Amino acid sequence: MTYTTPDEFVTRPDLRGTFGMTSSTHWLATASAQSVLERGGNAFDAAVAGAFVLHVVEPHLNGPGGDLTAIYATAEAPDAPTVLVGQGPAPAGATREHYLAEGLELVPGSGALAAAVPGAVDAWLKLLAEHGTWSLADVLAYAIGYARDGHPIVARVASTIETVADLFTEHWPTSAAQWMPGGEVPREGDLLTNPAYAAVLDELVAAGEALGPDASREAKIEEARVEWGSGHVAQAIDAFVRTPHRHSSGTDHAGVVTAADLAAFRATTEPATTIEFRGHTVAKTGAWGQGPALLQVLALLEPLDDALLDPSTADGAHTIVEAQKLAMADREAWYGPGDVPLDVLLSADYADRRRGLIGERASHELRPGDVPGREPFALPTMRTEYLPPALSEAPAGVGEPTVAAPGRAPVRADAADAADAADAPVAPTEDAPATATAPPADRLAEPFTEPTGETRGDTCHLDVVDRWGNVVSATPSGGWLQSSPTIPELGFCLGSRLQMSWLDEGTASTLAPGTRPRTTLTPTLVLKDGESVVALGSPGGDQQDQWQLLYLLRTIVGGYTPQQAIDAPALHTTSFPGSFWPRTWEPGGVVVEDRLGDDVIDALVARGHVVTRAGGWSLGRLSSVSRDPETGVLSAAANPRGAQAYAAGR
């Protein structure tokens, strides 16, 4: 069996040039970053400029109250991939006991109790100071212009606001004032302004400029960092969250973030975690993020035949999905703050032991591995569905979903019907045409509601490479407009990353003050022979690394070009607890694009996978830039799904 040949048709060209390349999830961010390169800035200047534009033009996907993870390499040290940690910790007041006393079983998916300390802005400023060349005023000019003068919103911004319009008008009036001008939901193409955020950025610039003309560029940026953490922004956040407001739990609570929490935070950098795969070095975050799960999957797949690494075949898709389940089970059991035994989890011996668990049938269990000499953490409470007592239906705008929330009438079955129902297809409805197999027997005692397969947005991504060899892969997220009420004098809200922490006692990621919540943000840098060759990433919550894995397999093993890999049909598994409220899972679940083909999809069903069809072009938000160290040729590719991402370069 040979590897599937890529489709001759690609939605966009593989851009190639020698000057500089940018790719992101919104064309205005791409254009802004590329403009910086054209005007002499380097990849770090460009990335920071593009990132602040993303705060403005993709407010439903990220914001300044959110977080950031990036991996970069400099032209001076191309063999030293570095992680930029813009993930803030849990506030000092975020104790498990406090949340339980508030009547909560889970950290909410929206509202200020879900907020970690904002980390994105400080991280971007750190990167600019240490590796950029431009002044803060020049870098922020793009975002300030779009915030003050307006930008035409994309359809997804309008539809997101429409989804949460009732929440805004009934419970979050400050959000209604910012995102529903005149009390109306904006339409695609309407100009949307955010003068309050423009003023915040002006304040940061002014803080640095107040040092005088003799102060260095770096000193001015550092002063802006101080202003962000200890000035107007911190004080406004502290005051605003004291008023109780509606959370995803259906109940009202005050937040616990304080000005002192913001003042104490400083973004950091650390060496990337890496693994070798088929002659390439793949670099990811540490186990405070989900990045090492991708490395674990690569270790599992490394010695297998190429045919089993082909996502477009039944054998390959099954093998890949089963390997992902094993890695994600370890994510739940071992990843989080503290001492994670990555030396064991990424070792060849451990991968050899775990590989034997990949069988001919789909697993419907969560099967973390054992680490010699270490007591395993408690697994979290496993729920196939969850609705707080205060709610009669799931609230809008929570979490970071990639496939839409359940949208069908429940399917119920008695235990006597289980054997027949377990393999029976669920009939499509007019409102939800996606098809899926029914749940396995052990789930049929509970109501079962199928996802519709509709894809939603969730997070941003940005990649930049310049002619000198500097390269950045960054995934900003959190603080989207539906996270919590807008703070009126700031023009943005807090993030909701704490929802990835459990209130269950003794898990690997139980909520604790001052600890970083595990994040799904997981950019990738790929090196070969000590040189960075690919920067890659995707929005998508728990699916980010799953989709990036498909790209890596198809480019490294299958010989696809970047655009061919991005365009190729995607799939992912949902057979592990989700990172986002309400933290449910679907044992044996696999979501596929229809373009994978009926033969492959039917074969997955026959092997016991609970398959949801998600349409032809619905999964994956990949973007990438590449560099050939031998020739100096640069390239870029972007995701066509959603008609929003864009690559540019020359």
N, C-alpha and C positions, 0 to 999 in steps of 0.2 A: 504494500500500500504506500502511495506517495502522498506528500503533503498537498492539501487542496490548493489548486492554482488560484491566485487572486483574480477578481473580476477585472476585466480590461477597462471597464468604465469606472472613473472616479468622479466624485462630485466636485472636486476642486483640484487644481494642479498641485503637485509637490513643488513649492516655491524653492528656487535655488539662486544663490548669489554669493558675494564675497564681502559685503559691507556690514550687514546686520539683519537680524530676523526677530520678529515678535509674533506671538500667537496668544490669544486670550479668548475669554468667553463673551466679550462684547467688542464690537468694532471700534467704538470710541476709545476704549482703553488701549486697543492695539494701535490705533492711529496716533494717540498721544505718546505712547512709548516709542513708536517708530520715529515720531517727530523729534524726540529727544536725541535719538541716535543720529538723525540727520543733522542736528545742530551741534554735534561734537560730544555729546554726553556718552557715557559708557553704559553697559548693561544694567548696572546698579541704579544709576540715575533714571534710566528708562523704566525699570521695574517699579521704582517707588512712584514715579509720576503716574504710570498706568494704574497702580494699585489704588491711589487716592481717587482717581477717576472712577474706578469700579465702585467705591463707596457711594458715589453720586448716581451713576447710571444703572447700577444693579442693586438698588436698595432693598429689594426683596430677597437678595442672596447673600449680602454681607453689609457690614457697616463699621464705622469707627469704634462702636462699643463692643465689637466682636474680637476675633482672634486671627492668628496667622501662623502658618508653618511654611518654611521655605528651605530649600537646599541649594547651595551655590558653590561654585568653584571659581577662583580667580586665575587670571592669566599667569600670575607669578607662581601660583601653587596649584596647577591643574590636577594634581594627583591627591589633593586633600579636600574632598567634599565636606562641606560644613553645613550644619543644620542651624537655621535661625529659629529660635524658640519664642514665638509671640503668643504663647498660650498662657494666660494668667491663671493663678491658683484660685482655689475656693477662698472666699472672704473669711476673715477671722470669726465672724459670727455664724458661719455655715456649718453648724454642728448637726450630726445625725439626730441628736436628742431634740434639738429645736424643731426640726422638720417633722419628726414624729409627734411632738407636742402640738403642732399645727394641724394634726389630723391627717397627715399625708402618708401614703404607703410608698410612693415614688417621688423622686425629685420632679417637679412639674416640667412640662415641655415648653411652657411660655410663662411670662411673668418674671418679676425681679428676683424671686427665690431661685430661679434657674440660672442666674447670672454668675459667672466667674468674673474675676477682675479683668477688665478690658486689657488686651495685650497687643492688638494689631498696630496701633499708631506708634507706640513706643518702639516696637520692633522695626517698623519701617524707618523711623528716624535713626535708629542705631545703625541699620544697614547703610543708609545714606551717609552718615557721618564717617563710618569706617572704610567704606569702599567706593563711595560716589565721588563726583568732582564738582557737581553743581551746587549752587546756593539753594537753601530751602525755599526762598521766594520763587525762584525760577521753576523748581520742581512742582510746587503746589499750584502754580498759576493755572494749569489746565483744569484741575478739580475746582478751584475757586471760581473760574469762569463758568463752568457748567452748573455749579451750585447757585451762583448769583444770577446768571442770565438765563438759565434754564437749558434743558435738553429735551428732545422728543423721546418720550418713553416708549419702550417696546411693549408688545402685547402682553407679555408675561407679568410685567409690573402692574398693568391695568387689571388683569385677571386675578392677580394675588390680592390687590386691594379690594376688588369686588367680593372675593371669598370671605374676607374678614371685615367687610363693611359694617355688618350688624354689631360685631364685637366692638369696633371702633366707636360707633355712635352710641351704643348702650353702656359701654364700660370704659373705653379708652378715649375720651374726648380730645386729648392732646394729639393723639395719632390721627383722629378724624380731621383735626384742624390742619395738620401738615399734609396728609396724603389724600384728602378729599376736599380740595378747594371749593368753596361755595356749597359744601355739603353734597357734592356729586362725585361719583367715581370717575376718575379721568379715563379717557379713551386712548387707544394706541395712537401715537403721534402727537398727543397733546404735549405742550411745553410744561415741564414741571421744574419748579425752582426750590431751593432750600437755602434761603438767605441766612438762617441761623447757623447752619454748618459752615457756610462761607465765612461768617464772622469768626467762628472758632478757629478756622485755618488762618485767617488774618491775625488773630491773637498769637498764634504760635510763631508766625513770621515776625510780628512786632516784638515779641519777647526776645528773640535773638538779636534783632536789629538794635534794640535798646542798649546793647553792649558797646555800640559805637563802631565806627569804620575800621578801627585798628584790630578789632577782634577777629579771630580766625573763623573760617567757615565751620569748622568742627565745633568751636566754642559756641557759636550761634545756634547750631542744631542742638547741642547739649542743653542750652538754656531753654529751647523749645520743649525738650523732653521734661525739664523741671516744671515748666508752665503747665504742660499737659497733666502731669501727675499730682501737682500741688496747688494749681491755680483754680481758675473759674470752672473748668470742666469737672474737676474732682468735687468741688463744693456744690455744684449744681446737681450732680449725681447723688451725693450724700443726702441733700435736702429732699430731692424728688421721691426717692424710694421709700421714705418714711411713711408715706400715705398708702394704706392698703389698696390693692387693686385686684382685678379678676385674673386668676391663673388658669391654666389648662385643666386643673382639677375641678373647675366649676365653683371654686371658693375664693375668697378675697384674703390676701396676705400682704404684709409689708416686706420689702427687701431687706437684706442685711449688709449690702456693700456700703462701705464708708470711704470718706476721703482718705483716711489713714491707710486703707487697703490699697488705693491707687498710688499713694505716695511711696509705699513700700515696694512696689513692683518695678523691676527693671528687666527688660528682655535680655536673653543670653544667647550664646552660641555654644555648640558642642560638636565634636566629630560625628560624622554620619556612621550609622550601622551598615555594614556591607556584607555581601556574599558573592562568591564567584559562580557564574552560570554561563556555560558554553563559551568561555573565552572572554566574558564581559564581567565587569564589577558593577553590581547594582547597589545603589546607595539610598538609604531610607532613614527615617527618624529612629530614635530609641523606642523602647516599649512603653513609654508614656503616650505614644501614638500607636496606630494600628499597623504602621509601616512594616515592622518585622514579620507580620503575618504573610505578606507577599514574599519575603525572603524564605520563609519556611516552606511555602508552596514550591518555590523554585528548587529548593533542596530536595523536596519529595519527587519532583519531576525530572531532575537533572539526568539520572541514568536511564530513563525510559526511552523506548524507541520514539523516533520523531513522529510516527503515526499516532501515538498516544498523546502527543502535545499539540494536536490539530483541533482547535475548537469547532471546526466546521464539519466534523464527523461524529457519529454516535459514540464510537470508542473514545475519541479524544475529549468530547464534551463531558462524557460520564467521568472519565479519569480526572479531568481538571476540576470538575465540581466536587468530586469526592475528596480530592486533595485540599481544596479550599475549605471544606467543612472541618477537616482535621486541624488546619491552621487556625480557623476562627474559634474552634473549641478551646485551643490553647490561649487564644486572645482573651477569652472569657475567664479562663482559670488562672492565668499567670500575669497578664499585662496590667500595668497601672503604675502608680507611684511606688518608689522604694526599689529594693534590690530584686530585679527580675532576672532569672537565670538564663539569659540569652545565649551564653556560651554553650549551654546544653541544648536549648531549643533549636539553635541554628547548626548544631554539629551534624556531621555525616552519620555518626552512629545513631543519633536520635531519629534522623530522617529514615534510616534503614529500618528501624523498629516500627516506625509509624506507617511506612509505605505498605507493609503487609496487611494493614487494615482496609486498604482499598480493594473491595470485592466486586463481584459482577452485578450486585444489586445495590440500589440506592440506600444509604443509611438514613434512618429517621431518628438517630440518637445524637446527643452531644457527647463527644468522646475525647476529652482532653487527655494528654499524656502525663506520665509520672516522671518526676525529676528526682533522681537518687539523692538521698540525704535532705530532701526538702519536704515539709508538710504541705500538701496541696491546700489552696484556698477553698473556701466554701463556694459552691456554685450558686448563682443568684436564683431567686424564685422564677421558675419557668412558666410563662403564661402564653397560651396561644391567642388569647384576646383579653382586653382589660378595659373597663369603663368605671371611673370613680363613682361612688354612690351619689354624688351631687349632680351628676349629668345623666340625661336620658339618651344622649347621642354624642358621638365624638366631636370635639370642638374643631373649628377651622383654624388653619394656620400654625399648627404645632409641629414640632420635630423638624426633621430634615428629610422628608420622604422623597424617594426617587420614583417609586411606583405608587399611584394614588391609593388612598385609604380604602378600606372595604366599601363596596358599593352595590352589593346584591342582597336580595332577600336571603335570610339564613336557610341553610339546608340542614335538616335534622334527621337523625336515623336512630332507631333503637339498636341495642347490641345485637339482636337477632339478625338485623339487616347488614351488619358490618361487613361480613365476608363478601357479599355481593356488591355492596356499595363502594368498597375500597378501590376497586378498579374501574368503576363506572365513570364516564365523563359527565361533568356538570353541564347541563344544557345552557347555552348562551341566552341572554335576554336582549331585547331591543336596545336597552340602555347600557348594557355591558356585554358587548359581543365577544370579548376575549374568552377563550375556553381554558379549562383546567381539569385535571383529574380531581376526583373527590379526595378528601383527607383519608389517611390511614385509619384502621379500625380503632386505634387507641384514642383518636380525636373525636370520633363521631358521637360521643356522649355529650359533647358541647356544641353550641351553635357554631356554624361554620359559614363565614362570609368571604367570598372571593374578592381579591383585588380586581379592579377594572383593567389594570394594565396601563392606564394613562400615566404618562411621565410628567413629573413636575420638576421645576428648577430647584436648586438647592446649593448654593456655594458658587464660588468663582475660581478661575485658574488663570495663570499668567506665566508665560515662558519668554525669556529674552536671551539672545546670544549676540555678542558684538564681534567686530573684526579682530579684536585683540585676543579673543579667547575667553573672556569673562562670560559666565553663563549662570542664569538664575531660573529656578523652577519654584513657583510660589502658589500656595492655595490659601487665599484669604476667605474668611467665613464668619458666621455668627453676627449678631446684632442686626439681623434683617428686620425689616419694618414690622413684621408680625411677631417678633420675639417678646416684646413687652411695650408698655406705653412710651410714646415719644416724649423725651425731655424737651419741653418747648424752647428753652433758651439755647439748647445745643443742636436741635434738629435731628437728633438720632436717639436710639434706644440702646439698652443693654443687651448682651447676648444671652444665650441659653445653654452654654456648654456643660453646666453642672448636671443637666439631665442625664449625662453619661455616667454619673456616679450612682451607686446603689445605696439605698437605705437599709438593705439587708446587712446584717453584721458579719464581718469576717471574710468578705469577698476580696478579690484582688483590687477592686476599685470602689470600695465603700467610701462614702462621703466623709471627708475630714478637713478641718480648717487648714489653710496654708498649703494643701497638696494640689498638684495639677490634676484636673480630671483627664481621664484618657480621652484622646481626641481621634476623630476619623480623618483629620486633615493629613494627607499623605502624598506630597510631591515626590518625584523620583528623579535621580540623576544616574545616568549610565556612563561608565568609563570603559575604555579599552586601551591597554598598554599605557596606563597612567595618564591618559588624556580624557577629558569629558567629551562624550560624543552625542549624547541625547539628554535633553531636559523634557520631562513628561509629566502630565498630571490630568486630573479630571475632578470635577464636582461629583457628588453622588453618595455622600454618607458612607454607609457600610460597603457600597459597591465600588468605591474609588479604586481600590487596589485590585478588585476582581476584573474590572475593565482594563486597567493598566496591564495586568497579567496577559490578557489576550493580545494586546499590542506587542508586548515583549516577545511572546511566543511566535507571533506571526512575523515579526521583523527579524529576530535573531535566529529562529529555527526555520521559519517558512520562507524567508527572503523577501517578504513584502516591503514595499516602500512605506514611509510613514502615513501618507494619505490613504493608501490601500488598506493598511491596518486599521486606521480610524473608521473608514467606510464599511469594513467587513461586519457581518452580523454578530451581535453581541448576546451574551447571556450572563446570568449570575445566580447564586444561590441565596435563599433566605432561611436556610436551615440552621439558624443560630439566633440567640437573642439580639434584637436590634439595639443599636446604640442610642436611639431616640425614643422619647416618650411615645407610646406607653410600654416600650421595652418588650414587645411580644416577638414570637418566632413562629415559623411555619415548618414543622419537621418534614424533611424531604423536599422542601420547596425549591423550585427552579423557575426563573423568569427568563423568557427567550424572545428574541425578535423572530417574527414569522419567516424572515428571509433565511433563517437557518435551514428551513426546508421541512416538509411534512415527514419525509423518511427519517430524518434525524430526530425530529420532535417525537414522532411515534415510537421510535426505538428508546428514547429516554423514558417515556411513559411506561413502556413494557418492562423497563428495568426498575420500576417502582418510584421514579421521580414524580413529585406533585408539580406538574408543569402549568405555568400561566403564560399564555401568549400575550405579548405586549405590543403587537403591531409591527410594521415593517421597519420603521426608522424611529425608535423610541428610547433605546438604551445606550448609554455612553455619552460623555461630554468631553472627550479627549482632545487635548491639544499638545503640540510638541514643537521643539526646535532642535536642530541637529548640527553637528560640526564634524567635518572630516579633517583631522589634524594633519594628514599628509598633503592634502591639496589646498586646505583653507576654505573649501566650499562649504557654505552654510545653507541650511534648508529649514522649511517650516511647513506645518500642516495644521488644519483646524477641523473641528467637528461640524458637519452639515446639519445635524439634528437640531430642530428648533430654529434654524435659519438666523442665528445670532452671533455665533463665534466667528472669528476672523483671524487670518494670518496675513502678515505683510512683511516685506523685506526686499532687499536688492543686493 
